[in-house]
Amino acid sequence: MSMKIVILYASLLSLLYLALTFRTILLRRKLRAALGDAGDKSLQRAIRAHANFAEYVPLALVLLVLVEGSGASGLMVHSLGAALLLGRLLHALGISRVREPLPLRMVGMVLTTTCLLVSGAYLLVAFLRGVGT
């Protein structure tokens, strides 16, 4: 079972996660805030962008691995992976700004939750049909 498609999206998502990580670290250093957010709205948003990514992406990647492993078409796996990547990027761009462009955050969450919903539904149907057993 090859995971070539998920490997692509996992690697790209890891780079986005590192960008969010380093952004948070740099703001912490600038503000000398080892813990918490020092009451700074930019740091609060950087922390939430980073944490929100960490809350959603692991489950989504597990689901993508299972979708690809269950024999889904390459187009489906790419579509789900691209939706997740774009969703997380748009969400991070939206939530990171103090003057938040709400549409970016909303579209990001819609893409992310769509990836989760479609992946979960696909796997449930595959299970009920006996795929992989």
MDAnalysis code that builds the backbone (N, CA, C; Angstrom):
import MDAnalysis as mda
import numpy as np

u = mda.Universe.empty(399, n_residues=133, atom_resindex=np.repeat(np.arange(133), 3), trajectory=True)
u.add_TopologyAttr("name", ["N", "CA", "C"] * 133)
u.add_TopologyAttr("resid", np.arange(1, 134))
u.add_TopologyAttr("resname", ["MET", "SER", "MET", "LYS", "ILE", "VAL", "ILE", "LEU", "TYR", "ALA", "SER", "LEU", "LEU", "SER", "LEU", "LEU", "TYR", "LEU", "ALA", "LEU", "THR", "PHE", "ARG", "THR", "ILE", "LEU", "LEU", "ARG", "ARG", "LYS", "LEU", "ARG", "ALA", "ALA", "LEU", "GLY", "ASP", "ALA", "GLY", "ASP", "LYS", "SER", "LEU", "GLN", "ARG", "ALA", "ILE", "ARG", "ALA", "HIS", "ALA", "ASN", "PHE", "ALA", "GLU", "TYR", "VAL", "PRO", "LEU", "ALA", "LEU", "VAL", "LEU", "LEU", "VAL", "LEU", "VAL", "GLU", "GLY", "SER", "GLY", "ALA", "SER", "GLY", "LEU", "MET", "VAL", "HIS", "SER", "LEU", "GLY", "ALA", "ALA", "LEU", "LEU", "LEU", "GLY", "ARG", "LEU", "LEU", "HIS", "ALA", "LEU", "GLY", "ILE", "SER", "ARG", "VAL", "ARG", "GLU", "PRO", "LEU", "PRO", "LEU", "ARG", "MET", "VAL", "GLY", "MET", "VAL", "LEU", "THR", "THR", "THR", "CYS", "LEU", "LEU", "VAL", "SER", "GLY", "ALA", "TYR", "LEU", "LEU", "VAL", "ALA", "PHE", "LEU", "ARG", "GLY", "VAL", "GLY", "THR"])
u.atoms.positions = np.array([
    [0.850, -1.182, 0.000],
    [0.000, 0.000, 0.000],
    [0.893, 1.240, 0.000],
    [0.800, 2.002, -1.059],
    [1.602, 3.206, -1.213],
    [0.866, 4.408, -0.632],
    [1.601, 5.258, 0.012],
    [1.017, 6.471, 0.594],
    [1.616, 7.708, -0.073],
    [1.907, 7.622, -1.365],
    [2.599, 8.714, -2.051],
    [1.853, 10.040, -1.984],
    [0.556, 9.999, -2.108],
    [-0.198, 11.259, -2.119],
    [-0.231, 11.871, -0.729],
    [-0.532, 11.068, 0.286],
    [-0.582, 11.596, 1.652],
    [0.790, 12.096, 2.085],
    [1.845, 11.427, 1.625],
    [3.203, 11.884, 1.953],
    [3.414, 13.314, 1.469],
    [2.926, 13.619, 0.283],
    [3.045, 14.984, -0.253],
    [2.369, 15.984, 0.676],
    [1.123, 15.727, 1.031],
    [0.387, 16.689, 1.856],
    [0.914, 16.738, 3.288],
    [1.342, 15.610, 3.827],
    [1.929, 15.609, 5.171],
    [3.194, 16.464, 5.198],
    [4.006, 16.361, 4.157],
    [5.241, 17.153, 4.130],
    [4.930, 18.641, 3.999],
    [3.978, 18.999, 3.144],
    [3.620, 20.410, 2.986],
    [2.978, 20.965, 4.259],
    [2.131, 20.177, 4.887],
    [1.516, 20.608, 6.144],
    [2.551, 20.757, 7.249],
    [3.573, 19.908, 7.253],
    [4.620, 20.040, 8.271],
    [5.371, 21.359, 8.097],
    [5.577, 21.772, 6.859],
    [6.246, 23.062, 6.613],
    [5.379, 24.225, 7.086],
    [4.079, 24.143, 6.854],
    [3.174, 25.184, 7.337],
    [3.164, 25.213, 8.863],
    [3.164, 24.041, 9.482],
    [3.197, 23.974, 10.944],
    [4.475, 24.619, 11.489],
    [5.596, 24.350, 10.834],
    [6.850, 24.958, 11.274],
    [6.827, 26.471, 11.108],
    [6.234, 26.959, 10.039],
    [6.113, 28.410, 9.857],
    [5.296, 29.020, 10.999],
    [4.194, 28.376, 11.375],
    [3.380, 28.863, 12.492],
    [4.149, 28.770, 13.803],
    [4.928, 27.711, 13.963],
    [5.746, 27.536, 15.167],
    [6.766, 28.655, 15.302],
    [7.516, 28.889, 14.229],
    [8.564, 29.912, 14.296],
    [7.993, 31.315, 14.441],
    [6.828, 31.552, 13.857],
    [6.181, 32.854, 14.031],
    [5.857, 33.068, 15.505],
    [5.346, 32.053, 16.159],
    [5.013, 32.152, 17.580],
    [6.276, 32.340, 18.419],
    [7.316, 31.583, 18.108],
    [8.579, 31.701, 18.846],
    [9.152, 33.101, 18.714],
    [9.164, 33.627, 17.501],
    [9.725, 34.965, 17.284],
    [8.933, 36.035, 18.027],
    [7.620, 35.926, 18.030],
    [6.804, 36.890, 18.788],
    [7.050, 36.756, 20.285],
    [7.183, 35.525, 20.767],
    [7.485, 35.322, 22.196],
    [8.824, 35.975, 22.567],
    [9.814, 35.775, 21.712],
    [11.131, 36.375, 21.987],
    [11.050, 37.893, 21.967],
    [10.364, 38.429, 20.973],
    [10.222, 39.883, 20.848],
    [9.554, 40.484, 22.080],
    [8.524, 39.789, 22.586],
    [7.758, 40.289, 23.730],
    [8.293, 39.788, 25.069],
    [9.297, 38.914, 25.010],
    [9.851, 38.301, 26.220],
    [8.763, 37.614, 27.037],
    [7.972, 36.820, 26.327],
    [6.849, 36.111, 26.949],
    [7.096, 34.606, 26.829],
    [7.732, 34.037, 27.851],
    [8.033, 32.605, 27.823],
    [6.761, 31.772, 27.933],
    [5.812, 32.230, 28.732],
    [4.524, 31.546, 28.910],
    [3.408, 32.555, 28.693],
    [2.276, 32.045, 28.248],
    [1.137, 32.931, 28.055],
    [1.330, 33.844, 26.862],
    [0.534, 34.899, 26.818],
    [0.577, 35.793, 25.658],
    [0.954, 37.226, 25.998],
    [1.282, 37.489, 27.256],
    [1.697, 38.817, 27.712],
    [0.649, 39.885, 27.394],
    [-0.602, 39.471, 27.176],
    [-1.650, 40.431, 26.860],
    [-1.553, 41.010, 25.457],
    [-0.690, 40.445, 24.635],
    [-0.481, 40.961, 23.276],
    [-1.411, 40.239, 22.297],
    [-2.214, 41.008, 21.584],
    [-3.186, 40.412, 20.668],
    [-2.525, 39.656, 19.515],
    [-1.402, 40.127, 19.025],
    [-0.709, 39.423, 17.942],
    [-0.207, 38.065, 18.419],
    [0.349, 38.030, 19.633],
    [0.829, 36.760, 20.178],
    [-0.340, 35.826, 20.479],
    [-1.439, 36.373, 21.001],
    [-2.630, 35.547, 21.243],
    [-3.058, 34.854, 19.955],
    [-3.083, 35.590, 18.881],
    [-3.533, 35.041, 17.601],
    [-2.520, 34.059, 17.022],
    [-1.243, 34.332, 17.192],
    [-0.220, 33.396, 16.719],
    [-0.320, 32.071, 17.475],
    [-0.537, 32.161, 18.775],
    [-0.684, 30.956, 19.597],
    [-1.907, 30.154, 19.140],
    [-3.025, 30.832, 18.909],
    [-4.238, 30.128, 18.491],
    [-4.111, 29.546, 17.090],
    [-3.456, 30.251, 16.185],
    [-3.260, 29.718, 14.831],
    [-2.444, 28.430, 14.898],
    [-1.397, 28.460, 15.702],
    [-0.524, 27.303, 15.878],
    [-1.287, 26.150, 16.544],
    [-1.996, 26.446, 17.615],
    [-2.719, 25.418, 18.355],
    [-3.877, 24.850, 17.538],
    [-4.588, 25.705, 16.827],
    [-5.711, 25.228, 16.034],
    [-5.228, 24.272, 14.953],
    [-4.107, 24.586, 14.339],
    [-3.505, 23.685, 13.351],
    [-3.220, 22.338, 14.003],
    [-2.607, 22.375, 15.183],
    [-2.247, 21.140, 15.893],
    [-3.474, 20.350, 16.333],
    [-4.601, 21.017, 16.502],
    [-5.824, 20.346, 16.922],
    [-6.504, 19.602, 15.768],
    [-6.414, 20.126, 14.574],
    [-7.145, 19.549, 13.440],
    [-6.317, 18.652, 12.526],
    [-5.081, 19.010, 12.274],
    [-4.308, 18.322, 11.237],
    [-3.990, 16.863, 11.568],
    [-3.624, 16.504, 12.786],
    [-3.316, 15.082, 13.031],
    [-4.461, 14.141, 12.672],
    [-5.664, 14.434, 13.117],
    [-6.800, 13.581, 12.789],
    [-7.046, 13.559, 11.277],
    [-6.966, 14.725, 10.654],
    [-7.196, 14.789, 9.210],
    [-6.174, 13.951, 8.456],
    [-4.910, 13.984, 8.882],
    [-3.895, 13.170, 8.209],
    [-4.117, 11.675, 8.421],
    [-4.527, 11.302, 9.612],
    [-4.846, 9.889, 9.858],
    [-5.967, 9.452, 8.919],
    [-6.992, 10.272, 8.814],
    [-8.099, 9.939, 7.919],
    [-7.624, 9.852, 6.471],
    [-6.766, 10.775, 6.049],
    [-6.253, 10.736, 4.676],
    [-5.442, 9.471, 4.412],
    [-4.649, 9.058, 5.377],
    [-3.887, 7.810, 5.225],
    [-4.854, 6.640, 5.036],
    [-5.905, 6.613, 5.837],
    [-6.873, 5.531, 5.742],
    [-7.651, 5.584, 4.423],
    [-7.992, 6.780, 3.981],
    [-8.698, 6.934, 2.702],
    [-7.818, 6.425, 1.567],
    [-6.567, 6.870, 1.538],
    [-5.669, 6.414, 0.471],
    [-5.427, 4.906, 0.578],
    [-5.243, 4.424, 1.795],
    [-4.998, 2.999, 1.998],
    [-6.178, 2.117, 1.664],
    [-7.370, 2.684, 1.695],
    [-8.562, 1.886, 1.389],
    [-8.844, 1.815, -0.106],
    [-7.988, 2.451, -0.897],
    [-8.140, 2.342, -2.342],
    [-8.879, 3.475, -3.011],
    [-9.039, 4.604, -2.346],
    [-9.699, 5.749, -2.973],
    [-8.898, 6.205, -4.185],
    [-9.567, 6.854, -5.110],
    [-8.884, 7.349, -6.303],
    [-7.868, 8.423, -5.927],
    [-6.851, 8.539, -6.758],
    [-5.850, 9.576, -6.539],
    [-6.476, 10.959, -6.540],
    [-7.450, 11.169, -7.417],
    [-8.134, 12.462, -7.486],
    [-8.822, 12.788, -6.167],
    [-9.454, 11.797, -5.569],
    [-10.131, 12.036, -4.295],
    [-9.128, 12.377, -3.196],
    [-8.045, 11.619, -3.126],
    [-7.052, 11.867, -2.079],
    [-6.403, 13.231, -2.287],
    [-6.072, 13.573, -3.529],
    [-5.510, 14.907, -3.809],
    [-6.508, 16.006, -3.455],
    [-7.763, 15.798, -3.781],
    [-8.787, 16.805, -3.473],
    [-8.897, 17.029, -1.973],
    [-8.921, 15.941, -1.217],
    [-9.004, 16.062, 0.239],
    [-7.743, 16.698, 0.815],
    [-6.592, 16.265, 0.329],
    [-5.330, 16.829, 0.816],
    [-5.201, 18.307, 0.480],
    [-5.578, 18.674, -0.730],
    [-5.509, 20.082, -1.134],
    [-6.487, 20.930, -0.325],
    [-7.685, 20.393, -0.072],
    [-8.660, 21.123, 0.744],
    [-8.121, 21.345, 2.154],
    [-7.495, 20.322, 2.713],
    [-6.922, 20.452, 4.053],
    [-5.797, 21.479, 4.068],
    [-4.882, 21.367, 3.132],
    [-3.746, 22.293, 3.077],
    [-4.219, 23.729, 2.871],
    [-5.078, 23.950, 1.889],
    [-5.579, 25.293, 1.636],
    [-6.403, 25.796, 2.815],
    [-7.207, 24.921, 3.382],
    [-8.011, 25.309, 4.535],
    [-7.174, 25.752, 5.713],
    [-6.130, 25.003, 6.002],
    [-5.263, 25.362, 7.129],
    [-4.478, 26.634, 6.842],
    [-4.067, 26.831, 5.607],
    [-3.346, 28.055, 5.240],
    [-4.257, 29.273, 5.369],
    [-5.455, 29.191, 4.798],
    [-6.385, 30.324, 4.870],
    [-6.801, 30.620, 6.306],
    [-7.055, 29.570, 7.077],
    [-7.422, 29.770, 8.482],
    [-6.294, 30.466, 9.234],
    [-5.072, 30.012, 9.027],
    [-3.923, 30.619, 9.713],
    [-3.750, 32.080, 9.306],
    [-3.916, 32.368, 8.020],
    [-3.804, 33.760, 7.568],
    [-4.895, 34.625, 8.180],
    [-6.096, 34.082, 8.269],
    [-7.197, 34.855, 8.827],
    [-7.081, 35.085, 10.317],
    [-6.833, 34.024, 11.058],
    [-6.824, 34.125, 12.521],
    [-5.577, 34.844, 13.049],
    [-4.526, 34.886, 12.254],
    [-3.267, 35.471, 12.716],
    [-3.287, 36.998, 12.768],
    [-4.199, 37.602, 12.066],
    [-4.227, 39.067, 11.998],
    [-5.153, 39.647, 13.060],
    [-4.686, 40.695, 13.718],
    [-5.494, 41.347, 14.746],
    [-6.759, 41.925, 14.108],
    [-6.622, 42.538, 12.942],
    [-7.801, 42.997, 12.187],
    [-8.163, 41.852, 11.250],
    [-8.828, 40.881, 11.811],
    [-9.056, 39.597, 11.151],
    [-9.935, 39.705, 9.908],
    [-9.420, 39.204, 8.782],
    [-10.278, 39.067, 7.603],
    [-11.115, 37.792, 7.767],
    [-12.291, 37.936, 8.365],
    [-13.121, 36.791, 8.742],
    [-13.384, 35.811, 7.597],
    [-13.585, 36.273, 6.364],
    [-13.821, 35.293, 5.283],
    [-12.683, 34.278, 5.115],
    [-11.440, 34.698, 5.318],
    [-10.322, 33.750, 5.212],
    [-10.457, 32.655, 6.259],
    [-10.725, 33.061, 7.469],
    [-10.866, 32.097, 8.568],
    [-12.051, 31.165, 8.319],
    [-13.164, 31.731, 7.853],
    [-14.359, 30.921, 7.620],
    [-14.142, 29.919, 6.490],
    [-13.582, 30.361, 5.383],
    [-13.327, 29.454, 4.262],
    [-12.339, 28.376, 4.696],
    [-11.344, 28.769, 5.480],
    [-10.381, 27.799, 5.992],
    [-11.033, 26.718, 6.822],
    [-11.941, 27.103, 7.688],
    [-12.624, 26.110, 8.516],
    [-13.581, 25.249, 7.690],
    [-14.243, 25.845, 6.713],
    [-15.147, 25.064, 5.862],
    [-14.350, 24.004, 5.098],
    [-13.205, 24.394, 4.536],
    [-12.378, 23.428, 3.805],
    [-11.872, 22.321, 4.734],
    [-11.424, 22.696, 5.917],
    [-10.907, 21.713, 6.875],
    [-11.995, 20.747, 7.316],
    [-13.146, 21.282, 7.700],
    [-14.210, 20.401, 8.177],
    [-14.803, 19.567, 7.043],
    [-14.776, 20.103, 5.831],
    [-15.222, 19.314, 4.680],
    [-14.296, 18.123, 4.463],
    [-13.001, 18.351, 4.589],
    [-12.029, 17.258, 4.474],
    [-12.317, 16.186, 5.517],
    [-12.564, 16.587, 6.751],
    [-12.869, 15.634, 7.816],
    [-14.181, 14.897, 7.547],
    [-15.193, 15.631, 7.152],
    [-16.507, 15.030, 6.908],
    [-16.467, 14.038, 5.750],
    [-15.888, 14.455, 4.631],
    [-15.844, 13.579, 3.460],
    [-14.971, 12.357, 3.743],
    [-13.840, 12.563, 4.385],
    [-12.965, 11.429, 4.719],
    [-13.663, 10.454, 5.644],
    [-14.274, 10.973, 6.689],
    [-14.976, 10.107, 7.636],
    [-16.126, 9.357, 6.988],
    [-16.906, 10.050, 6.171],
    [-18.035, 9.412, 5.487],
    [-17.551, 8.350, 4.502],
    [-16.494, 8.667, 3.754],
    [-15.940, 7.707, 2.796],
    [-15.496, 6.434, 3.525],
    [-14.813, 6.607, 4.646],
    [-14.322, 5.449, 5.394],
    [-15.463, 4.642, 6.009],
    [-16.498, 5.319, 6.466],
    [-17.643, 4.605, 7.018],
    [-18.325, 3.762, 5.937],
    [-18.516, 4.351, 4.766],
    [-19.116, 3.605, 3.655],
    [-18.222, 2.440, 3.251],
    [-16.916, 2.689, 3.192],
    [-15.968, 1.619, 2.842],
    [-16.059, 0.488, 3.862],
    [-16.146, 0.837, 5.130],
    [-16.282, -0.173, 6.181],
    [-17.556, -0.997, 6.007],
    [-18.653, -0.317, 5.795],
    [-19.955, -0.988, 5.649],
    [-19.985, -1.894, 4.411],
    [-19.225, -1.524, 3.408],
    [-19.140, -2.356, 2.200],
    [-18.128, -3.477, 2.328],
    [-17.374, -3.459, 3.414],
    [-16.395, -4.523, 3.635],
    [-15.077, -4.303, 2.927],
    [-14.773, -3.070, 2.533],
    [-13.507, -2.773, 1.858],
    [-12.362, -2.976, 2.843],
    [-11.344, -3.683, 2.397],
    [-10.154, -3.891, 3.224],
    [-10.266, -5.027, 4.207],
    [-11.353, -5.775, 4.158],
    [-11.483, -6.895, 5.107],
    [-11.204, -8.215, 4.412],
])
